[in-house]
């Protein structure tokens, strides 16, 4: 009897095993993160149990708060103060433990606390400009390229706006670092742009540059609500563009570097800005640009040839070179 029961048990076991043949084993659960595309994994909305991130705080002028700075693998607590300049059209946060704030009629400057406030070497300065950000950046790059091998990149600010960063730290035509580093951040604004300029010594510059960049990223530009005249940098760029259109070979001549050719701002006041073009021929051509209208009158002086600066018959309006 026992033998019969054992035999039946074995037969029953075989039947159950055979019943499973032909079926694939149950699949292991797959990670959706690895097997789906980003579009498939992106949530349509926050999960019911998740809290919606709070919007960025709206800070008041003079408000102080704490933040963090990541540097070389360490987190450092930074004490910030929020500032807002209605007349310059921007607001930002600055590290008041590390920088001394200096406010001028047309700028905000932040000088390192270990520097000489009367003659600073390590500082960040922010100013307003009425020129288009791309044109102003082009003019700045053209000016700096005479002395430095510049680098130009785009970087994101905290508010999502992209600014143009131009660094001048390597002497032109060499691999030699300059003794000072200059970095320009050109930030688009509704009425032109804002220019943040960082000046600092090359020695021990990494920490300073990091602190400055954290401050620049907080800059938010807004419309000042004023009529915009032509800025110095915009005038410089438009005059350079005019000269290149008048002489299609000029760009190639400049790039060859055989002749001393450049543009520079030689004077500036509320009414006009004067741009000097030093031609490869040796001629010194000055463009007197009226800020309000864009009208220009031109003079020319050739050392050793003309006795003085002579008025030219050439006239133009710089607004014709925008766009």
C-alpha positions as CSV (number, residue, x, y, z in Angstrom):
1,X,0.0,0.0,0.0
2,X,2.8,2.4,0.9
3,X,4.5,1.6,-2.5
4,X,1.3,2.6,-4.3
5,X,1.0,5.9,-2.5
6,X,4.6,6.8,-3.3
7,X,4.1,6.0,-6.9
8,X,1.1,8.2,-7.1
9,X,2.9,11.0,-5.5
10,X,5.7,10.8,-8.1
11,X,3.3,10.7,-11.0
12,X,1.4,13.7,-9.6
13,X,4.7,15.6,-9.3
14,X,5.6,14.8,-12.9
15,X,2.2,15.9,-14.2
16,X,2.5,19.3,-12.4
17,X,6.0,19.8,-13.8
18,X,4.9,19.0,-17.4
19,X,2.0,21.4,-17.1
20,X,4.5,24.2,-16.8
21,X,6.5,23.4,-20.0
22,X,6.3,25.8,-22.8
23,X,5.7,28.8,-20.6
24,X,8.4,31.5,-20.2
25,X,9.5,32.1,-16.6
26,X,8.1,35.2,-15.0
27,X,10.2,38.2,-16.0
28,X,12.1,40.1,-13.4
29,X,10.8,43.6,-12.7
30,X,12.6,46.1,-15.0
31,X,13.8,49.6,-13.9
32,X,11.8,52.1,-15.8
33,X,14.7,54.6,-15.4
34,X,16.9,52.4,-17.6
35,X,14.4,51.1,-20.1
36,X,12.3,54.2,-21.0
37,X,13.2,57.4,-22.8
38,X,13.4,60.7,-20.9
39,X,10.1,61.7,-22.5
40,X,8.5,58.6,-21.1
41,X,9.8,58.9,-17.6
42,X,9.1,62.6,-17.3
43,X,6.2,63.0,-14.9
44,X,3.2,64.8,-16.1
45,X,2.7,66.5,-12.7
46,X,4.0,66.2,-9.2
47,X,3.1,62.9,-7.4
48,X,0.2,63.4,-5.0
49,X,2.4,62.8,-2.0
50,X,5.2,65.2,-3.2
51,X,5.3,68.9,-2.2
52,X,5.6,71.5,-5.0
53,X,8.9,73.4,-4.8
54,X,8.5,76.9,-3.5
55,X,9.2,79.7,-5.9
56,X,12.4,81.7,-5.5
57,X,12.0,84.3,-2.7
58,X,11.4,87.9,-3.6
59,X,13.9,89.7,-1.6
60,X,13.9,93.3,-0.5
61,X,16.7,95.8,-0.9
62,X,19.1,95.4,2.0
63,X,17.7,92.0,3.1
64,X,20.4,89.7,4.5
65,X,20.3,85.9,4.3
66,X,22.6,82.8,4.3
67,X,23.6,80.8,1.2
68,X,26.2,78.1,0.4
69,X,29.2,78.1,-1.9
70,X,30.7,74.8,-3.2
71,X,34.5,75.0,-3.6
72,X,37.0,72.1,-3.9
73,X,34.6,69.6,-2.5
74,X,33.6,71.7,0.5
75,X,30.4,73.6,1.4
76,X,30.9,77.1,2.8
77,X,28.2,79.2,4.4
78,X,28.0,82.7,2.8
79,X,26.3,85.7,4.2
80,X,24.6,87.6,1.4
81,X,22.9,91.0,1.1
82,X,20.3,91.7,-1.6
83,X,20.6,95.1,-3.4
84,X,18.4,96.7,-6.0
85,X,19.4,99.7,-8.2
86,X,16.4,101.2,-9.9
87,X,18.5,103.8,-11.8
88,X,20.9,101.1,-13.1
89,X,18.1,98.5,-13.8
90,X,19.4,95.5,-11.9
91,X,19.3,93.6,-8.6
92,X,21.7,91.0,-7.2
93,X,23.1,89.4,-4.0
94,X,26.6,90.1,-2.8
95,X,28.8,88.4,-0.2
96,X,29.1,91.2,2.4
97,X,31.7,89.4,4.6
98,X,34.2,89.2,1.7
99,X,33.4,92.3,-0.3
100,X,33.1,96.0,0.5
101,X,30.3,97.7,-1.4
102,X,31.0,101.0,-3.2
103,X,28.1,102.8,-4.9
104,X,28.7,105.3,-7.7
105,X,26.3,107.4,-9.8
106,X,26.7,104.9,-12.7
107,X,28.1,101.7,-11.1
108,X,28.1,99.3,-8.2
109,X,31.5,98.0,-7.1
110,X,32.4,95.2,-4.8
111,X,36.0,95.4,-3.5
112,X,37.7,92.5,-1.7
113,X,38.0,93.3,2.0
114,X,41.8,92.7,1.9
115,X,42.2,95.2,-0.9
116,X,42.8,99.0,-0.9
117,X,39.4,100.5,-1.3
118,X,40.9,103.7,-2.8
119,X,42.9,101.8,-5.4
120,X,41.4,98.3,-5.7
121,X,42.9,95.5,-7.8
122,X,40.5,92.7,-6.9
123,X,36.8,93.7,-7.4
124,X,33.6,93.2,-9.3
125,X,31.9,96.2,-11.0
126,X,28.4,96.3,-12.5
127,X,27.1,99.1,-14.8
128,X,24.3,99.6,-17.3
129,X,24.6,100.0,-21.0
130,X,22.0,100.9,-23.6
131,X,23.7,98.7,-26.3
132,X,22.4,95.4,-27.6
133,X,24.2,92.6,-25.6
134,X,25.5,90.8,-28.7
135,X,26.9,94.0,-30.2
136,X,28.4,95.2,-26.9
137,X,30.1,91.8,-26.4
138,X,31.5,92.0,-30.0
139,X,32.9,95.4,-29.3
140,X,34.5,94.4,-26.0
141,X,36.0,91.3,-27.6
142,X,37.4,93.3,-30.4
143,X,39.0,95.7,-28.0
144,X,40.5,93.1,-25.7
145,X,41.7,91.0,-28.6
146,X,44.4,93.5,-29.3
147,X,46.2,92.5,-26.2
148,X,44.8,89.1,-25.2
149,X,43.8,85.8,-26.6
150,X,40.2,85.9,-25.4
151,X,37.7,83.2,-24.7
152,X,33.9,83.8,-25.2
153,X,31.2,81.5,-23.8
154,X,27.6,81.6,-22.8
155,X,26.6,80.9,-19.2
156,X,23.3,80.7,-17.4
157,X,22.2,83.0,-14.6
158,X,20.0,81.9,-11.7
159,X,16.9,83.3,-13.4
160,X,17.5,81.3,-16.6
161,X,18.9,84.2,-18.7
162,X,22.0,83.5,-20.7
163,X,24.8,86.0,-20.5
164,X,28.0,86.3,-22.5
165,X,31.2,85.7,-20.6
166,X,34.5,87.0,-22.1
167,X,37.8,86.3,-20.4
168,X,41.1,87.9,-21.1
169,X,43.9,86.2,-19.2
170,X,46.4,85.0,-21.7
171,X,48.7,87.4,-23.5
172,X,48.1,87.5,-27.2
173,X,50.0,85.1,-29.3
174,X,51.5,83.3,-26.3
175,X,50.7,80.7,-23.7
176,X,51.8,83.2,-21.0
177,X,49.3,84.2,-18.4
178,X,48.9,87.9,-17.7
179,X,49.5,89.1,-14.2
180,X,45.9,90.1,-14.0
181,X,42.7,88.5,-15.1
182,X,39.8,90.4,-16.7
183,X,36.4,88.8,-17.1
184,X,33.4,90.6,-18.6
185,X,29.8,89.3,-18.2
186,X,27.3,90.9,-20.7
187,X,23.8,90.4,-19.5
188,X,20.8,91.1,-21.8
189,X,18.3,93.7,-20.5
190,X,15.0,95.1,-21.8
191,X,16.7,98.4,-22.4
192,X,20.1,97.2,-23.5
193,X,22.4,95.2,-21.3
194,X,24.2,95.2,-18.0
195,X,28.0,94.7,-17.9
196,X,29.7,93.0,-14.9
197,X,33.5,93.3,-14.9
198,X,35.7,91.2,-12.7
199,X,39.3,92.4,-12.2
200,X,41.7,90.3,-10.1
201,X,45.3,89.2,-9.6
202,X,46.3,85.9,-11.3
203,X,47.9,84.6,-8.0
204,X,45.3,82.8,-5.8
205,X,42.6,83.7,-8.3
206,X,40.5,80.5,-8.2
207,X,38.7,81.2,-5.0
208,X,38.1,84.9,-5.9
209,X,36.7,83.9,-9.3
210,X,34.3,81.4,-7.7
211,X,32.9,83.9,-5.3
212,X,32.5,86.5,-8.0
213,X,30.7,84.1,-10.3
214,X,28.2,83.1,-7.6
215,X,27.4,86.8,-7.2
216,X,27.1,87.4,-11.0
217,X,24.7,84.5,-11.4
218,X,22.2,86.3,-9.1
219,X,22.1,89.4,-11.3
220,X,18.6,90.1,-12.7
221,X,18.2,93.0,-15.1
222,X,15.0,95.0,-15.6
223,X,13.9,98.0,-17.6
224,X,14.9,101.4,-16.1
225,X,12.1,103.2,-17.9
226,X,14.3,105.8,-19.5
227,X,15.1,106.7,-23.1
228,X,18.3,105.0,-24.2
229,X,21.0,107.0,-25.9
230,X,23.9,105.4,-27.7
231,X,26.4,103.9,-25.3
232,X,30.2,104.1,-25.7
233,X,30.5,100.4,-26.5
234,X,27.7,100.4,-29.0
235,X,29.2,103.4,-30.8
236,X,32.6,101.6,-30.9
237,X,31.1,98.5,-32.4
238,X,29.0,100.4,-35.0
239,X,31.9,102.6,-36.2
240,X,34.1,99.5,-36.5
241,X,31.3,97.9,-38.6
242,X,31.1,101.0,-40.8
243,X,34.8,100.9,-41.4
244,X,34.7,97.3,-42.4
245,X,31.9,97.8,-44.8
246,X,33.7,100.7,-46.4
247,X,36.8,98.5,-46.9
248,X,36.0,94.8,-47.3
249,X,39.7,93.9,-47.0
250,X,40.1,95.5,-43.6
251,X,39.2,92.4,-41.6
252,X,41.8,90.4,-43.4
253,X,44.4,93.1,-42.8
254,X,43.7,93.3,-39.1
255,X,43.8,89.5,-38.7
256,X,47.2,89.4,-40.5
257,X,48.6,91.5,-37.7
258,X,51.2,93.2,-39.9
259,X,49.9,96.8,-39.2
260,X,48.9,98.5,-36.1
261,X,45.1,98.9,-36.6
262,X,42.5,99.4,-33.9
263,X,39.5,101.4,-32.7
264,X,39.3,103.0,-29.2
265,X,37.1,105.4,-27.2
266,X,39.2,108.6,-26.8
267,X,36.6,110.8,-25.1
268,X,33.1,110.5,-23.8
269,X,30.5,112.9,-22.2
270,X,26.8,113.1,-21.9
271,X,26.4,114.6,-25.4
272,X,28.8,112.6,-27.5
273,X,31.4,109.9,-27.7
274,X,34.5,110.1,-29.9
275,X,35.9,106.9,-31.5
276,X,39.4,106.9,-32.9
277,X,40.2,104.6,-35.8
278,X,43.9,104.1,-36.3
279,X,44.2,102.9,-39.9
280,X,46.9,100.5,-41.2
281,X,47.9,103.5,-43.4
282,X,48.8,105.5,-40.3
283,X,45.9,107.8,-40.6
284,X,44.0,108.7,-37.4
285,X,40.3,109.0,-38.2
286,X,38.0,110.3,-35.4
287,X,34.2,109.8,-35.4
288,X,32.2,112.2,-33.3
289,X,29.0,110.4,-32.4
290,X,26.0,112.2,-31.0
291,X,24.4,110.0,-28.5
292,X,20.8,111.2,-28.9
293,X,20.6,111.0,-32.7
294,X,23.4,108.8,-33.9
295,X,24.7,111.4,-36.3
296,X,28.4,111.4,-36.9
297,X,30.9,113.9,-38.2
298,X,34.4,112.7,-39.1
299,X,37.9,114.2,-38.9
300,X,41.2,112.9,-40.2
301,X,44.8,113.5,-39.1
302,X,47.9,112.0,-40.8
303,X,51.0,112.5,-38.7
304,X,53.7,114.2,-40.8
305,X,51.3,114.9,-43.7
306,X,48.4,117.1,-42.4
307,X,49.2,119.9,-40.0
308,X,46.2,119.2,-37.7
309,X,42.9,117.3,-37.4
310,X,40.9,118.1,-40.6
311,X,37.1,117.9,-41.0
312,X,36.1,115.3,-43.5
313,X,33.2,115.5,-46.0
314,X,32.1,112.0,-44.8
315,X,28.9,111.9,-42.7
316,X,26.9,109.0,-41.4
317,X,24.4,107.8,-38.8
318,X,25.4,104.8,-36.7
319,X,21.8,103.6,-36.4
320,X,22.1,102.6,-40.1
321,X,24.5,99.8,-39.0
322,X,22.2,98.2,-36.4
323,X,20.6,94.9,-37.4
